[in-house]
Amino acid sequence: MKEVMYNDYAKQALETLAKGAFLNVRAGQEDNTMTIGWGSIGFMWSRPVFMVMVRYSRHTYQLIEKSNCFTVSIPMHGQLKKELGYCGSKSGRDCNKWQDLNLTKIEANHVDAPLVGECDLHYECKIISKQEVTSNTITSDMVTTFYNNNDYHVLYYGEIVGTYLK
């Protein structure tokens, strides 16, 4: 993999993110990956940041809360649709997605979280802030549309410490 600047492929990454990417975390000896379709790449606090959202109900939430980092692996060429579907519908509480899908787990260079080897673009991130999404922090139409079951997100701000292109 070749190291690139965090913003070299940001436009393509965000366009692809809407179709699905993998959020990867590790807590102790447990690794998990889940599908995400929302996120943002920006520049905050004088550093590059990847922002991801995780619902309280997700197994990944339990893991990311015990970690100080995460990675995002993005399939840029439309591959891994079946795997994205599986990781978006199955919980790591009940299965090992890495084994079930025969995904290649690659160790990140700067953080303690895996990368999905079959993906083209990878972001390694150290958590520098988090913010709870509540009915008081968003508009009422978003509450109605996205949180009618009260399963809110936590927004994690990860300083991008490495970006790699396959």
Backbone as JSON Lines, residues from 0, in Angstrom:
{"i":0,"aa":"M","n":[0.84,-1.18,0.0],"ca":[0.0,0.0,0.0],"c":[0.89,1.24,0.0]}
{"i":1,"aa":"K","n":[0.38,2.26,-0.65],"ca":[1.12,3.52,-0.78],"c":[0.48,4.56,0.13]}
{"i":2,"aa":"E","n":[1.29,5.24,0.91],"ca":[0.77,6.31,1.77],"c":[0.46,7.53,0.91]}
{"i":3,"aa":"V","n":[-0.7,8.12,1.14],"ca":[-1.14,9.32,0.41],"c":[-1.61,10.36,1.41]}
{"i":4,"aa":"M","n":[-1.77,11.58,0.96],"ca":[-2.31,12.64,1.81],"c":[-3.79,12.35,2.1]}
{"i":5,"aa":"Y","n":[-4.24,12.72,3.27],"ca":[-5.61,12.4,3.69],"c":[-6.66,12.95,2.73]}
{"i":6,"aa":"N","n":[-6.36,14.08,2.07],"ca":[-7.36,14.71,1.21],"c":[-7.18,14.4,-0.27]}
{"i":7,"aa":"D","n":[-6.16,13.59,-0.63],"ca":[-5.93,13.25,-2.04],"c":[-7.14,12.56,-2.67]}
{"i":8,"aa":"Y","n":[-7.81,11.71,-1.9],"ca":[-8.94,10.94,-2.42],"c":[-10.22,11.2,-1.61]}
{"i":9,"aa":"A","n":[-10.27,12.33,-0.91],"ca":[-11.41,12.62,-0.04],"c":[-12.72,12.7,-0.8]}
{"i":10,"aa":"K","n":[-12.72,13.33,-1.96],"ca":[-13.96,13.45,-2.74],"c":[-14.48,12.07,-3.13]}
{"i":11,"aa":"Q","n":[-13.6,11.22,-3.64],"ca":[-14.0,9.86,-4.03],"c":[-14.42,9.05,-2.81]}
{"i":12,"aa":"A","n":[-13.69,9.23,-1.7],"ca":[-14.02,8.49,-0.49],"c":[-15.42,8.83,0.0]}
{"i":13,"aa":"L","n":[-15.76,10.11,0.01],"ca":[-17.08,10.52,0.49],"c":[-18.19,10.08,-0.46]}
{"i":14,"aa":"E","n":[-17.92,10.11,-1.76],"ca":[-18.91,9.61,-2.72],"c":[-19.15,8.11,-2.53]}
{"i":15,"aa":"T","n":[-18.08,7.38,-2.28],"ca":[-18.19,5.93,-2.1],"c":[-18.79,5.59,-0.74]}
{"i":16,"aa":"L","n":[-18.51,6.4,0.27],"ca":[-19.01,6.16,1.62],"c":[-20.53,6.02,1.63]}
{"i":17,"aa":"A","n":[-21.21,6.79,0.82],"ca":[-22.67,6.7,0.76],"c":[-23.14,5.32,0.32]}
{"i":18,"aa":"K","n":[-22.29,4.58,-0.39],"ca":[-22.62,3.21,-0.83],"c":[-22.14,2.17,0.17]}
{"i":19,"aa":"G","n":[-21.31,2.6,1.13],"ca":[-20.85,1.7,2.18],"c":[-19.35,1.62,2.29]}
{"i":20,"aa":"A","n":[-18.9,1.59,3.53],"ca":[-17.49,1.39,3.86],"c":[-17.45,0.59,5.16]}
{"i":21,"aa":"F","n":[-16.27,0.17,5.55],"ca":[-16.09,-0.63,6.75],"c":[-15.45,0.22,7.85]}
{"i":22,"aa":"L","n":[-16.1,0.27,9.01],"ca":[-15.53,0.88,10.21],"c":[-14.98,-0.27,11.04]}
{"i":23,"aa":"N","n":[-13.69,-0.21,11.36],"ca":[-13.02,-1.31,12.03],"c":[-12.49,-0.87,13.39]}
{"i":24,"aa":"V","n":[-12.71,-1.71,14.4],"ca":[-12.27,-1.39,15.75],"c":[-11.68,-2.63,16.41]}
{"i":25,"aa":"R","n":[-10.88,-2.38,17.44],"ca":[-10.32,-3.45,18.26],"c":[-10.38,-3.01,19.71]}
{"i":26,"aa":"A","n":[-10.83,-3.92,20.55],"ca":[-10.8,-3.71,22.0],"c":[-10.22,-4.99,22.6]}
{"i":27,"aa":"G","n":[-9.02,-4.88,23.14],"ca":[-8.35,-6.07,23.67],"c":[-8.06,-7.04,22.54]}
{"i":28,"aa":"Q","n":[-8.58,-8.24,22.67],"ca":[-8.35,-9.28,21.65],"c":[-9.49,-9.36,20.63]}
{"i":29,"aa":"E","n":[-10.51,-8.52,20.77],"ca":[-11.67,-8.6,19.88],"c":[-11.64,-7.54,18.79]}
{"i":30,"aa":"D","n":[-11.72,-8.0,17.55],"ca":[-11.83,-7.12,16.39],"c":[-13.24,-7.19,15.85]}
{"i":31,"aa":"N","n":[-13.72,-6.07,15.32],"ca":[-15.03,-6.06,14.69],"c":[-15.0,-5.07,13.53]}
{"i":32,"aa":"T","n":[-15.85,-5.34,12.57],"ca":[-16.07,-4.43,11.45],"c":[-17.56,-4.26,11.28]}
{"i":33,"aa":"M","n":[-17.97,-3.08,10.9],"ca":[-19.39,-2.82,10.61],"c":[-19.47,-1.9,9.4]}
{"i":34,"aa":"T","n":[-20.58,-1.95,8.72],"ca":[-20.8,-1.09,7.57],"c":[-21.26,0.28,8.03]}
{"i":35,"aa":"I","n":[-20.66,1.3,7.43],"ca":[-21.12,2.67,7.65],"c":[-21.46,3.29,6.31]}
{"i":36,"aa":"G","n":[-22.39,4.21,6.32],"ca":[-22.77,4.93,5.11],"c":[-22.75,6.43,5.31]}
{"i":37,"aa":"W","n":[-22.46,6.83,6.54],"ca":[-22.39,8.24,6.89],"c":[-21.01,8.53,7.45]}
{"i":38,"aa":"G","n":[-20.53,9.72,7.23],"ca":[-19.26,10.15,7.78],"c":[-18.82,11.42,7.09]}
{"i":39,"aa":"S","n":[-17.7,11.93,7.54],"ca":[-17.2,13.16,6.96],"c":[-15.69,13.23,7.14]}
{"i":40,"aa":"I","n":[-15.05,13.85,6.18],"ca":[-13.61,14.12,6.26],"c":[-13.46,15.63,6.28]}
{"i":41,"aa":"G","n":[-12.7,16.13,7.24],"ca":[-12.55,17.58,7.35],"c":[-11.25,17.96,8.03]}
{"i":42,"aa":"F","n":[-11.19,19.21,8.39],"ca":[-10.0,19.75,9.05],"c":[-10.48,20.54,10.26]}
{"i":43,"aa":"M","n":[-10.18,20.05,11.46],"ca":[-10.63,20.67,12.7],"c":[-9.5,20.65,13.7]}
{"i":44,"aa":"W","n":[-9.45,21.65,14.55],"ca":[-8.43,21.71,15.59],"c":[-7.02,21.59,14.99]}
{"i":45,"aa":"S","n":[-6.84,22.19,13.82],"ca":[-5.54,22.2,13.12],"c":[-5.05,20.82,12.72]}
{"i":46,"aa":"R","n":[-5.98,19.9,12.45],"ca":[-5.59,18.55,12.04],"c":[-6.66,17.91,11.17]}
{"i":47,"aa":"P","n":[-6.26,16.97,10.32],"ca":[-7.24,16.26,9.5],"c":[-8.07,15.31,10.36]}
{"i":48,"aa":"V","n":[-9.36,15.25,10.09],"ca":[-10.27,14.47,10.94],"c":[-11.24,13.68,10.07]}
{"i":49,"aa":"F","n":[-11.47,12.41,10.46],"ca":[-12.53,11.59,9.88],"c":[-13.58,11.42,10.97]}
{"i":50,"aa":"M","n":[-14.82,11.81,10.68],"ca":[-15.9,11.71,11.65],"c":[-16.81,10.55,11.28]}
{"i":51,"aa":"V","n":[-17.05,9.67,12.24],"ca":[-17.94,8.53,12.04],"c":[-18.99,8.52,13.14]}
{"i":52,"aa":"M","n":[-20.12,7.89,12.86],"ca":[-21.21,7.81,13.83],"c":[-21.5,6.34,14.13]}
{"i":53,"aa":"V","n":[-21.69,6.05,15.42],"ca":[-22.01,4.68,15.84],"c":[-23.18,4.76,16.81]}
{"i":54,"aa":"R","n":[-24.2,3.95,16.55],"ca":[-25.37,3.92,17.44],"c":[-25.03,3.18,18.74]}
{"i":55,"aa":"Y","n":[-25.66,3.62,19.81],"ca":[-25.48,2.98,21.11],"c":[-25.78,1.48,21.06]}
{"i":56,"aa":"S","n":[-26.73,1.09,20.25],"ca":[-27.17,-0.31,20.2],"c":[-26.17,-1.23,19.5]}
{"i":57,"aa":"R","n":[-25.22,-0.69,18.79],"ca":[-24.29,-1.51,18.01],"c":[-23.2,-2.11,18.89]}
{"i":58,"aa":"H","n":[-22.8,-3.31,18.54],"ca":[-21.69,-3.96,19.23],"c":[-20.42,-3.13,19.08]}
{"i":59,"aa":"T","n":[-20.25,-2.51,17.94],"ca":[-19.08,-1.65,17.71],"c":[-19.01,-0.53,18.74]}
{"i":60,"aa":"Y","n":[-20.15,-0.04,19.19],"ca":[-20.14,1.01,20.22],"c":[-19.43,0.52,21.48]}
{"i":61,"aa":"Q","n":[-19.75,-0.69,21.92],"ca":[-19.12,-1.23,23.12],"c":[-17.6,-1.31,22.93]}
{"i":62,"aa":"L","n":[-17.15,-1.66,21.73],"ca":[-15.72,-1.81,21.47],"c":[-15.02,-0.47,21.32]}
{"i":63,"aa":"I","n":[-15.61,0.43,20.56],"ca":[-14.95,1.72,20.3],"c":[-14.83,2.53,21.59]}
{"i":64,"aa":"E","n":[-15.75,2.34,22.51],"ca":[-15.68,3.02,23.8],"c":[-14.48,2.54,24.62]}
{"i":65,"aa":"K","n":[-14.01,1.33,24.36],"ca":[-12.85,0.78,25.08],"c":[-11.56,1.05,24.32]}
{"i":66,"aa":"S","n":[-11.65,1.67,23.18],"ca":[-10.49,1.9,22.32],"c":[-10.19,3.39,22.24]}
{"i":67,"aa":"N","n":[-9.08,3.71,21.63],"ca":[-8.76,5.11,21.39],"c":[-8.57,5.37,19.9]}
{"i":68,"aa":"C","n":[-9.05,4.42,19.08],"ca":[-8.8,4.55,17.64],"c":[-9.81,3.74,16.84]}
{"i":69,"aa":"F","n":[-9.76,3.96,15.53],"ca":[-10.55,3.17,14.57],"c":[-9.91,3.32,13.21]}
{"i":70,"aa":"T","n":[-10.31,2.46,12.29],"ca":[-9.92,2.61,10.89],"c":[-11.17,2.59,10.03]}
{"i":71,"aa":"V","n":[-11.06,3.17,8.85],"ca":[-12.13,3.11,7.86],"c":[-11.49,2.55,6.59]}
{"i":72,"aa":"S","n":[-12.07,1.48,6.06],"ca":[-11.61,0.84,4.83],"c":[-12.7,0.99,3.78]}
{"i":73,"aa":"I","n":[-12.31,1.5,2.61],"ca":[-13.31,1.86,1.59],"c":[-13.05,1.09,0.3]}
{"i":74,"aa":"P","n":[-14.05,0.31,-0.16],"ca":[-13.93,-0.34,-1.47],"c":[-14.34,0.66,-2.56]}
{"i":75,"aa":"M","n":[-13.37,1.15,-3.3],"ca":[-13.59,2.26,-4.23],"c":[-14.18,1.86,-5.59]}
{"i":76,"aa":"H","n":[-14.21,0.56,-5.88],"ca":[-14.6,0.14,-7.23],"c":[-15.84,-0.74,-7.25]}
{"i":77,"aa":"G","n":[-16.72,-0.56,-6.28],"ca":[-17.99,-1.27,-6.28],"c":[-17.91,-2.72,-5.82]}
{"i":78,"aa":"Q","n":[-16.74,-3.16,-5.38],"ca":[-16.61,-4.53,-4.92],"c":[-17.11,-4.66,-3.48]}
{"i":79,"aa":"L","n":[-17.22,-5.88,-3.01],"ca":[-17.58,-6.2,-1.62],"c":[-19.01,-5.83,-1.25]}
{"i":80,"aa":"K","n":[-19.91,-5.79,-2.22],"ca":[-21.32,-5.46,-1.91],"c":[-21.94,-6.48,-0.96]}
{"i":81,"aa":"K","n":[-21.68,-7.76,-1.2],"ca":[-22.21,-8.81,-0.34],"c":[-21.66,-8.65,1.08]}
{"i":82,"aa":"E","n":[-20.38,-8.37,1.19],"ca":[-19.74,-8.22,2.49],"c":[-20.26,-6.98,3.23]}
{"i":83,"aa":"L","n":[-20.45,-5.89,2.51],"ca":[-21.03,-4.7,3.13],"c":[-22.44,-4.98,3.63]}
{"i":84,"aa":"G","n":[-23.22,-5.7,2.84],"ca":[-24.57,-6.07,3.26],"c":[-24.57,-6.92,4.52]}
{"i":85,"aa":"Y","n":[-23.68,-7.89,4.55],"ca":[-23.57,-8.78,5.72],"c":[-23.15,-7.99,6.96]}
{"i":86,"aa":"C","n":[-22.12,-7.17,6.82],"ca":[-21.6,-6.41,7.97],"c":[-22.57,-5.33,8.42]}
{"i":87,"aa":"G","n":[-23.52,-4.97,7.58],"ca":[-24.54,-4.0,7.95],"c":[-25.77,-4.63,8.55]}
{"i":88,"aa":"S","n":[-25.86,-5.96,8.48],"ca":[-27.06,-6.62,8.99],"c":[-26.78,-7.63,10.11]}
{"i":89,"aa":"K","n":[-25.54,-7.98,10.32],"ca":[-25.16,-8.94,11.37],"c":[-24.39,-8.23,12.46]}
{"i":90,"aa":"S","n":[-24.52,-8.71,13.68],"ca":[-23.82,-8.12,14.81],"c":[-22.61,-8.95,15.18]}
{"i":91,"aa":"G","n":[-21.52,-8.27,15.5],"ca":[-20.33,-8.94,15.98],"c":[-20.53,-9.62,17.32]}
{"i":92,"aa":"R","n":[-21.65,-9.33,17.99],"ca":[-21.99,-10.06,19.22],"c":[-22.28,-11.52,18.92]}
{"i":93,"aa":"D","n":[-22.82,-11.76,17.7],"ca":[-23.33,-13.08,17.35],"c":[-22.47,-13.85,16.37]}
{"i":94,"aa":"C","n":[-21.5,-13.19,15.75],"ca":[-20.69,-13.86,14.73],"c":[-19.34,-13.18,14.6]}
{"i":95,"aa":"N","n":[-18.43,-13.85,13.93],"ca":[-17.14,-13.26,13.59],"c":[-17.19,-12.93,12.1]}
{"i":96,"aa":"K","n":[-17.44,-11.68,11.8],"ca":[-17.61,-11.26,10.4],"c":[-16.34,-11.49,9.58]}
{"i":97,"aa":"W","n":[-15.19,-11.29,10.2],"ca":[-13.92,-11.5,9.49],"c":[-13.84,-12.94,8.98]}
{"i":98,"aa":"Q","n":[-14.13,-13.9,9.86],"ca":[-14.07,-15.31,9.47],"c":[-15.21,-15.68,8.53]}
{"i":99,"aa":"D","n":[-16.41,-15.25,8.87],"ca":[-17.58,-15.61,8.06],"c":[-17.42,-15.19,6.61]}
{"i":100,"aa":"L","n":[-16.79,-14.03,6.38],"ca":[-16.65,-13.48,5.02],"c":[-15.27,-13.71,4.43]}
{"i":101,"aa":"N","n":[-14.4,-14.34,5.21],"ca":[-13.02,-14.57,4.77],"c":[-12.33,-13.26,4.37]}
{"i":102,"aa":"L","n":[-12.57,-12.22,5.18],"ca":[-11.93,-10.92,4.93],"c":[-10.5,-10.96,5.41]}
{"i":103,"aa":"T","n":[-9.62,-10.33,4.67],"ca":[-8.21,-10.27,5.04],"c":[-8.01,-9.15,6.05]}
{"i":104,"aa":"K","n":[-7.53,-9.53,7.22],"ca":[-7.28,-8.56,8.28],"c":[-5.82,-8.11,8.19]}
{"i":105,"aa":"I","n":[-5.61,-6.83,7.96],"ca":[-4.28,-6.25,7.89],"c":[-4.09,-5.33,9.09]}
{"i":106,"aa":"E","n":[-2.94,-5.4,9.71],"ca":[-2.66,-4.52,10.84],"c":[-2.37,-3.11,10.32]}
{"i":107,"aa":"A","n":[-2.92,-2.14,10.99],"ca":[-2.67,-0.74,10.65],"c":[-1.24,-0.37,11.07]}
{"i":108,"aa":"N","n":[-0.75,0.7,10.5],"ca":[0.61,1.15,10.79],"c":[0.72,2.04,12.02]}
{"i":109,"aa":"H","n":[-0.33,2.83,12.31],"ca":[-0.24,3.84,13.36],"c":[-1.25,3.68,14.49]}
{"i":110,"aa":"V","n":[-2.21,2.78,14.34],"ca":[-3.23,2.59,15.38],"c":[-3.45,1.1,15.6]}
{"i":111,"aa":"D","n":[-4.07,0.76,16.72],"ca":[-4.33,-0.63,17.06],"c":[-5.75,-1.0,16.63]}
{"i":112,"aa":"A","n":[-5.93,-1.1,15.33],"ca":[-7.21,-1.53,14.75],"c":[-6.89,-2.11,13.38]}
{"i":113,"aa":"P","n":[-7.66,-3.08,12.93],"ca":[-7.36,-3.72,11.64],"c":[-7.87,-2.91,10.45]}
{"i":114,"aa":"L","n":[-7.38,-3.29,9.28],"ca":[-7.85,-2.78,7.99],"c":[-8.41,-3.95,7.21]}
{"i":115,"aa":"V","n":[-9.38,-3.7,6.33],"ca":[-9.91,-4.74,5.45],"c":[-9.04,-4.76,4.19]}
{"i":116,"aa":"G","n":[-8.27,-5.83,4.03],"ca":[-7.29,-5.92,2.96],"c":[-7.85,-5.84,1.56]}
{"i":117,"aa":"E","n":[-9.09,-6.22,1.37],"ca":[-9.71,-6.2,0.04],"c":[-10.13,-4.8,-0.4]}
{"i":118,"aa":"C","n":[-10.04,-3.84,0.48],"ca":[-10.44,-2.47,0.16],"c":[-9.29,-1.69,-0.47]}
{"i":119,"aa":"D","n":[-9.64,-0.58,-1.11],"ca":[-8.68,0.21,-1.86],"c":[-8.1,1.38,-1.08]}
{"i":120,"aa":"L","n":[-8.88,1.96,-0.2],"ca":[-8.48,3.18,0.5],"c":[-8.71,2.97,1.99]}
{"i":121,"aa":"H","n":[-7.73,3.39,2.8],"ca":[-7.79,3.17,4.24],"c":[-7.41,4.44,4.98]}
{"i":122,"aa":"Y","n":[-8.15,4.71,6.05],"ca":[-7.85,5.81,6.94],"c":[-7.62,5.24,8.34]}
{"i":123,"aa":"E","n":[-6.5,5.62,8.96],"ca":[-6.21,5.25,10.33],"c":[-6.44,6.47,11.2]}
{"i":124,"aa":"C","n":[-7.19,6.31,12.28],"ca":[-7.63,7.45,13.07],"c":[-7.48,7.23,14.56]}
{"i":125,"aa":"K","n":[-7.01,8.25,15.26],"ca":[-6.96,8.28,16.72],"c":[-8.1,9.17,17.2]}
{"i":126,"aa":"I","n":[-8.9,8.65,18.1],"ca":[-10.06,9.41,18.59],"c":[-9.57,10.6,19.42]}
{"i":127,"aa":"I","n":[-10.01,11.79,19.01],"ca":[-9.63,13.0,19.73],"c":[-10.82,13.68,20.4]}
{"i":128,"aa":"S","n":[-12.03,13.27,20.02],"ca":[-13.23,13.84,20.63],"c":[-14.42,12.96,20.3]}
{"i":129,"aa":"K","n":[-15.45,13.07,21.09],"ca":[-16.71,12.4,20.77],"c":[-17.85,13.27,21.25]}
{"i":130,"aa":"Q","n":[-18.98,13.13,20.58],"ca":[-20.14,13.96,20.89],"c":[-21.39,13.11,20.78]}
{"i":131,"aa":"E","n":[-22.2,13.15,21.8],"ca":[-23.46,12.42,21.77],"c":[-24.48,13.19,20.94]}
{"i":132,"aa":"V","n":[-25.18,12.49,20.09],"ca":[-26.29,13.08,19.35],"c":[-27.54,12.86,20.2]}
{"i":133,"aa":"T","n":[-28.25,13.93,20.49],"ca":[-29.48,13.85,21.27],"c":[-30.57,14.65,20.57]}
{"i":134,"aa":"S","n":[-31.78,14.52,21.04],"ca":[-32.88,15.28,20.45],"c":[-32.67,16.79,20.61]}
{"i":135,"aa":"N","n":[-31.84,17.18,21.57],"ca":[-31.56,18.6,21.78],"c":[-30.47,19.15,20.87]}
{"i":136,"aa":"T","n":[-29.73,18.26,20.2],"ca":[-28.6,18.73,19.38],"c":[-28.87,18.67,17.88]}
{"i":137,"aa":"I","n":[-30.04,18.19,17.49],"ca":[-30.41,18.13,16.06],"c":[-31.83,18.62,15.87]}
{"i":138,"aa":"T","n":[-32.2,18.86,14.63],"ca":[-33.54,19.38,14.36],"c":[-34.6,18.3,14.55]}
{"i":139,"aa":"S","n":[-35.8,18.74,14.81],"ca":[-36.9,17.8,15.08],"c":[-37.19,16.9,13.89]}
{"i":140,"aa":"D","n":[-37.0,17.4,12.66],"ca":[-37.25,16.53,11.52],"c":[-36.23,15.4,11.45]}
{"i":141,"aa":"M","n":[-34.98,15.63,11.89],"ca":[-33.99,14.55,11.93],"c":[-34.32,13.54,13.02]}
{"i":142,"aa":"V","n":[-34.83,14.04,14.15],"ca":[-35.26,13.12,15.21],"c":[-36.35,12.21,14.66]}
{"i":143,"aa":"T","n":[-37.35,12.78,14.0],"ca":[-38.46,12.0,13.44],"c":[-37.97,11.02,12.38]}
{"i":144,"aa":"T","n":[-37.1,11.45,11.51],"ca":[-36.65,10.62,10.4],"c":[-35.69,9.53,10.82]}
{"i":145,"aa":"F","n":[-34.72,9.84,11.68],"ca":[-33.63,8.92,11.96],"c":[-33.63,8.31,13.36]}
{"i":146,"aa":"Y","n":[-34.4,8.9,14.29],"ca":[-34.31,8.45,15.68],"c":[-35.67,8.24,16.33]}
{"i":147,"aa":"N","n":[-36.65,7.84,15.56],"ca":[-37.98,7.64,16.14],"c":[-38.0,6.49,17.14]}
{"i":148,"aa":"N","n":[-36.94,5.67,17.16],"ca":[-36.85,4.58,18.14],"c":[-35.88,4.92,19.28]}
{"i":149,"aa":"N","n":[-35.41,6.17,19.33],"ca":[-34.49,6.66,20.36],"c":[-33.13,5.97,20.35]}
{"i":150,"aa":"D","n":[-32.74,5.35,19.25],"ca":[-31.42,4.71,19.13],"c":[-30.47,5.72,18.48]}
{"i":151,"aa":"Y","n":[-29.95,6.61,19.31],"ca":[-29.12,7.71,18.83],"c":[-27.69,7.25,18.55]}
{"i":152,"aa":"H","n":[-26.94,8.14,17.91],"ca":[-25.53,7.92,17.59],"c":[-24.62,8.67,18.56]}
{"i":153,"aa":"V","n":[-23.37,8.23,18.59],"ca":[-22.27,9.01,19.12],"c":[-21.39,9.34,17.92]}
{"i":154,"aa":"L","n":[-21.01,10.59,17.82],"ca":[-20.14,11.06,16.73],"c":[-18.7,11.03,17.26]}
{"i":155,"aa":"Y","n":[-17.85,10.24,16.57],"ca":[-16.44,10.12,16.95],"c":[-15.6,10.91,15.96]}
{"i":156,"aa":"Y","n":[-14.76,11.76,16.5],"ca":[-13.82,12.54,15.7],"c":[-12.47,11.84,15.79]}
{"i":157,"aa":"G","n":[-12.0,11.34,14.66],"ca":[-10.72,10.66,14.64],"c":[-9.69,11.46,13.87]}
{"i":158,"aa":"E","n":[-8.58,11.82,14.54],"ca":[-7.5,12.47,13.81],"c":[-6.92,11.46,12.83]}
{"i":159,"aa":"I","n":[-6.86,11.83,11.57],"ca":[-6.32,10.94,10.54],"c":[-4.8,10.94,10.68]}
{"i":160,"aa":"V","n":[-4.25,9.78,11.06],"ca":[-2.8,9.67,11.26],"c":[-2.14,8.85,10.16]}
{"i":161,"aa":"G","n":[-2.92,8.31,9.26],"ca":[-2.39,7.58,8.11],"c":[-3.47,7.36,7.08]}
{"i":162,"aa":"T","n":[-3.14,7.52,5.82],"ca":[-4.06,7.27,4.71],"c":[-3.31,6.46,3.67]}
{"i":163,"aa":"Y","n":[-3.92,5.38,3.2],"ca":[-3.23,4.45,2.3],"c":[-4.1,4.07,1.12]}
{"i":164,"aa":"L","n":[-3.49,3.97,-0.02],"ca":[-4.15,3.53,-1.25],"c":[-3.53,2.21,-1.68]}
{"i":165,"aa":"K","n":[-4.37,1.25,-1.99],"ca":[-3.9,-0.06,-2.44],"c":[-3.43,0.03,-3.89]}
